[in-house]
């Protein structure tokens, strides 16, 4: 065969039993072709894929020997033919017919030992221990027994007779699921419009389970949900409106991740930048030539400036009006100076008497928010406390994008929120934040409690004198 430049005969094959053991060297057991097929290829120099290397053959022999599938006589034959790969190949094919026989459970023991060495058993045990203090049902007796058996296996080097990998996996994943269920239960503020129990308001953020080596609790959502406040800038005293904006910023910082109108407009601003360049070119032309912004002059300016996006004067006017509305709305949401909790209380204390029913609702909301911030479950902003426990996911600070909050008459903000919703519904490829096994359980519970308070406060902004939000117990 070497003289004929034939390097191997055909694709290596493997029995289904061995195929299920991809960590072992014998996952690709060689198989020689029939004599007729072999002779057909003798006079070709085609290289066939999956040619077993000498190392693969030797490692396979070791595995066969370790599982009791090689007798002393067979071992002597293999040793005598170590310089003849084709003979080794043929012999291994014969020996491999019974390769799935493992009377001493050597294969499973080796696999379990390898898996356990790569498994952070101590970290996982710490997760169960600290969560059991606040959620006793996490400490399932079967899971505790498996953790002890895993510990003995790692210490002794041989698989403990009580350890079962399937049972261990199932019990541990069940424990993480119980934690996620508890967090979601504490975080979720159930509410309905009026007395209609089918018209539920449901926030999208939630905890879920994705158990891997470094952690198993993730937080995120598969779509966003915009919340429209029953308040408009033009119908509200300026001081009241500024207090509202201040309060929403504090909610995002201390209680619940949310974005406001400015965030929405900034996120959609990248798509609007090209329009702005076209607008600027026309405005500069009109100013340099001291021309009024009539349709005729705009058409002339468009011909000279050759914009990318705007094709005609009517379109220019529409985009210009949209630009001015966006800029005016941003100005309405701008805040200057100290944005602390104490500054918010001072701002509220200095308010004039309310003029409308909507403003009276806001007065109550301001006091509810101030009380919530005084008694918030977390001592400082949520993001700063939890970042150190993250093991993956670069989008922790972007969780607020799943809950946009904007004014009732802010058309551009509504459109931006709608675009963002469709983006998430099409499938977001970002990696959701994941918490490590040693994340402080009380801290996560505090964050869940904080988000529930934040949800209730945000939903209260949807109240108006003719419609009330009813909160479930």
Secondary structure, DSSP 4 states (H G I P E B T S, - for coil): -TTTT----S-----HHHHT-TTSGGGS---PPPHHHHHHHTT--PPPSSPPPHHHHHHHHHHHHHTT---HHHHHHHHHTTT-HHHHHHHHHHHGGGTT--TT-HHHHHHHHHHHHTS-HHHHHHHHHHHHHH-GGGS-HHHHHHHHHHHHHHHHSS--TT--HHHHHHHHHHHHHHHHHHHHHHH---EEETT-TTSEE----EEEE---SSEEEEEE-SS---EE-S--GGGS-HHHHHHHHHHHHHHHHHT---B-HHHHHHHHHHHHHHHHHHHHHHHHHHHHTT----HHHHHHHHHHH--SS--SHHHHHHHHHHHHHHHHHHHHH---S--SHHHHHHHHHTPPPP-SHHHHHHHHHHHHHHHHHHT-SSSS-HHHHHGGGEEE-S-GGGGGGGSBEE-TT-HHHHHHHHHHHHHHHT---SPPEEEETT--HHHHHHHHHHHHHHHHHHHHTT-BTTB-EEEP-
